[in-house]
Amino acid sequence: MKKHNFLAFTSLILLGASCEGDKKNLFSIDESQFKMMYHTDDPISLMVTNKNERTIDSVAYFNNDKRIGSVKGNTAFSTHLNSEKLGYQNLKAVVYFEGEKFETGTRVEMVSAIEPKLLNYTILNTYSHDKGAFTEGLEFHDGFLYESTGRNGESNLRKTDVKTGKVLQQINLDAKYFGEGITFINGEVFQLTWQDNTGFIYDAATLKLKKTFSFDSKIKEGWGMTNDKTFIYQSDGTEKIWKINPKTQKVVDFINVYTNSNKIKSINELEWIDGKIYANVWQKDAIMIVNPISGAVESVIDLSGLRSKTSATNEDTLNGIAYNPATKTIFITGKNWDKMFEIKIN
């Protein structure tokens, strides 16, 4: 008797598991007509599979948790993805059927509709650069060039004379910190560290430390920084550039950096020039010019020709973009490069 009860109990469990499994697979978003990648403004048609031929009353569709429309029954729903950020679009269907509700989801990737232009440059001047400087941040302020360097035990923030390379003032970081990007805003200079979730705010005139802060929890690591005089833009080694409120150090928005064919990971040093974000990409001898609203890469500057003019090895990554508003020229260097180049984009 006990044996029969055990078998009956086991059967009920298996039956319940089977029913639960069937219910999990009742509907799914039909991906058979999906493209590998979508461009901005591309249409997309959504419909759910109904293998068990249940009676569907209606289907509501969402993208990134925002309702985008609904249909009666299970007819196709067509929409465009033009109002969304570049990157993955998290699609969800809520199916109402026979007095019940079922949710299912998938995702598609949206890339830029713009094919980046390849830009050329002219070298105007070549200056000496401290070969011992593992450059992470570079920026002009009041006629002087400021540089943030990395590596534990070697990290510092320095004020320099651009023409001679002479260090005029230097603030050394504690050996536990790996220095990263910098930016000047509202009379202050912000400096990041790499993996310590820590940043520093100095007085821009004296370089006296005013505050230490922690990164917003959304940001993985500290890489590059720039600003548009209102907000700070910060990279974290992914394809994301975070928009930060400098007063609170909290994230207010972000963009994903994409070309018309793929996302650009490892975004590093940043510089704001004429309403665009100029971005180094780790281990690439190029600068991406990024639309700060959409994240689309609009142009690319191939700087591979600069390396041969220095003593840099393949491991000495191009990194460092500083715009001099007085001359409207750009200063470029790299980690442990012995040269810095003043260039003009053609």
VENGICOR-V769646 format. One record per residue. RES is the residue in one small letter. PSI is psi in whole degrees, -180 to 180 (* if undefined). D_LAST is the distance of its C-alpha to the last C-alpha in Angstrom with 1 decimal. Layout:
res/psi/d_last
RES/PSI/D_LAST
RES/PSI/D_LAST
This chain:
res/psi/d_last
m/-42/89.9
k/-36/87.4
k/-43/85.7
h/-41/85.5
n/-39/84.1
f/-43/81.4
l/-40/80.5
a/-41/80.4
f/-43/78.2
t/-41/75.8
s/-40/75.7
l/-41/74.9
i/-47/72.0
l/-40/70.6
l/-43/71.1
g/-41/69.3
a/-40/66.4
s/-43/66.2
c/-41/66.2
e/-41/63.6
g/-41/61.5
d/-40/62.0
k/-33/61.0
k/-25/57.7
n/20/56.9
l/-49/58.1
f/156/54.7
s/159/51.1
i/129/47.9
d/115/47.7
e/5/44.6
s/-26/45.4
q/8/42.9
f/149/40.1
k/162/36.7
m/-41/35.0
m/149/32.2
y/145/31.7
h/158/28.6
t/134/28.4
d/-4/30.9
d/138/32.7
p/154/36.5
i/136/38.8
s/129/42.6
l/140/44.9
m/154/48.5
v/146/51.0
t/150/53.2
n/66/56.9
k/-33/58.7
n/4/61.9
e/49/61.9
r/159/62.5
t/109/62.7
i/126/59.4
d/-46/59.7
s/164/56.0
v/128/52.7
a/137/50.2
y/144/46.6
f/149/44.3
n/122/40.7
n/44/39.9
d/9/43.4
k/127/42.6
r/129/44.9
i/-5/43.2
g/178/46.3
s/164/49.6
v/153/51.8
k/141/55.6
g/-139/56.9
n/50/54.4
t/163/52.4
a/142/48.7
f/123/46.3
s/140/42.9
t/177/40.0
h/157/36.2
l/23/34.2
n/-16/31.5
s/5/32.6
e/163/32.5
k/152/30.1
l/151/28.3
g/-162/30.5
y/133/34.2
q/118/36.3
n/102/39.9
l/141/42.2
k/140/45.8
a/130/48.8
v/112/52.0
v/125/54.8
y/121/58.0
f/136/60.9
e/43/64.7
g/6/64.7
e/174/62.3
k/140/58.6
f/135/56.2
e/139/52.6
t/155/50.3
g/167/46.5
t/-174/43.6
r/155/39.8
v/161/36.8
e/128/33.1
m/124/30.5
v/173/26.9
s/150/23.8
a/-3/23.7
i/129/19.9
e/119/18.4
p/141/15.2
k/143/11.9
l/119/10.4
l/149/6.7
n/170/5.4
y/162/5.1
t/133/6.9
i/121/10.4
l/-41/11.8
n/154/15.2
t/130/17.6
y/161/20.6
s/147/23.8
h/141/24.3
d/112/27.8
k/-20/28.3
g/-3/31.1
a/116/28.9
f/82/28.5
t/127/25.5
e/-34/25.8
g/145/24.3
l/129/21.9
e/142/21.5
f/143/21.4
h/121/24.5
d/40/25.9
g/-5/23.9
f/153/24.9
l/126/23.4
y/142/25.6
e/139/25.9
s/132/28.2
t/159/29.5
g/-168/31.6
r/134/34.6
n/131/38.2
g/-9/39.7
e/-2/36.3
s/138/34.5
n/169/33.7
l/124/31.6
r/146/30.5
k/128/29.2
t/161/27.5
d/116/26.3
v/-35/22.7
k/-33/23.0
t/-20/26.3
g/2/26.3
k/134/29.8
v/120/31.2
l/-29/32.6
q/144/34.2
q/133/34.7
i/117/36.4
n/138/37.7
l/155/38.3
d/144/41.6
a/-19/41.7
k/-13/42.2
y/144/38.7
f/104/35.4
g/148/32.7
e/-145/29.5
g/160/26.8
i/159/27.0
t/146/26.0
f/129/27.1
i/137/28.7
n/40/31.6
g/15/32.5
e/157/32.6
v/128/30.7
f/139/31.2
q/134/31.4
l/161/32.1
t/162/34.2
w/-70/33.8
q/15/37.1
d/4/39.5
n/32/38.7
t/140/38.3
g/162/35.9
f/145/36.3
i/122/35.7
y/158/35.7
d/129/35.9
a/-29/32.5
a/-37/34.1
t/-15/36.6
l/22/35.5
k/132/39.0
l/127/39.5
k/-34/40.5
k/148/40.7
t/137/40.5
f/162/39.8
s/148/40.0
f/153/37.4
d/143/38.0
s/-20/40.0
k/-22/37.4
i/127/34.9
k/-49/35.6
e/169/33.9
g/123/31.7
w/-91/28.1
g/163/25.1
m/150/25.0
t/-177/23.0
n/161/24.1
d/22/23.4
k/-6/26.0
t/-47/28.7
f/153/28.5
i/143/27.6
y/129/25.8
q/135/27.1
s/157/26.7
d/20/29.8
g/-1/28.7
t/-161/29.1
e/-1/26.8
k/144/27.8
i/121/26.2
w/139/29.1
k/123/29.1
i/140/31.5
n/115/33.6
p/-23/33.3
k/-32/36.9
t/-15/38.5
q/24/36.1
k/149/36.9
v/133/34.7
v/-19/34.3
d/180/32.1
f/163/29.7
i/155/27.1
n/130/26.9
v/120/23.4
y/146/23.2
t/-167/21.1
n/4/22.8
s/-18/25.0
n/166/25.8
k/153/25.8
i/105/23.7
k/172/26.2
s/39/26.0
i/131/23.4
n/-120/23.4
e/140/21.6
l/152/20.0
e/135/18.0
w/118/17.8
i/117/14.6
d/47/14.8
g/6/17.4
k/158/16.1
i/120/17.3
y/127/15.1
a/129/17.6
n/151/18.5
v/126/20.8
w/128/23.7
q/17/23.8
k/135/20.4
d/58/17.5
a/160/15.0
i/133/14.0
m/134/14.9
i/115/13.7
v/136/17.2
n/119/18.8
p/-10/21.5
i/-46/24.1
s/-27/24.1
g/-1/22.7
a/136/20.6
v/114/17.6
e/-31/15.0
s/160/12.0
v/134/12.0
i/115/9.9
d/112/12.0
l/21/12.8
s/-23/16.0
g/-16/15.2
l/-35/15.8
r/-41/19.4
s/-15/20.7
k/4/19.9
t/179/22.3
s/13/25.9
a/141/25.1
t/176/27.2
n/-25/26.5
e/-14/28.2
d/90/25.9
t/137/23.6
l/124/20.0
n/123/20.5
g/111/19.4
i/122/16.6
a/124/17.0
y/126/15.2
n/105/16.4
p/-23/16.9
a/-38/18.0
t/-9/14.9
k/39/12.4
t/165/11.1
i/136/11.8
f/131/14.6
i/137/15.3
t/-166/18.7
g/175/21.4
k/120/25.1
n/26/27.0
w/147/24.0
d/3/24.8
k/153/21.3
m/138/18.7
f/133/15.1
e/119/13.1
i/162/9.4
k/133/6.3
i/130/3.8
n/*/0.0
